[in-house]
Amino acid sequence: MAIVIEDLQLERLAQQIATAEGVSVTEVVREGLMSLAGLRGLPAKKPALRERLTALAREVDAVPHRPSDGRSDNDILGYNEHGTW
């Protein structure tokens, strides 16, 4: 079954969200409808665990890598060469 979006503004918004989130428009619509169903108290079948974990992995991969601190563990913790503060 297909859903046709005849509202150009809505279609553009769905595409912008999909691009920003790094997911498909289908995923944006799915999450939006499931969220709304939950708010309305309607039963909504959760995606399979594999799908939820895949989505979570995608989110984790999208987090920008921060450069690591160049200091040693001892320097970060404040230990000196004798193992004391």
Phi, psi and omega in degrees: 000139181245151175247129179255124178260111182264359178264108184298323179295317178294319179297316178297319179298315178299319180292320179296316179296317180299317179295315181296324182271348181073032179232176179278163176297325177302317180294321178298314180294317180301310182296320180296315181291321179294322178296315179296320177299318179297319178295328182272358180077018179272145178290128178231122180291126178288148175297158179300155181305319180301318179293319179295320179291323177297317178296319178296318178298322177297318179296317180296318179296332182281347179292127181297140179284127177265136179299142182285157177290130184283353182281157177285165178303317181296320178296319180296317181282343177095010179284148174263188182294345179262003179080018178238170178278000000 
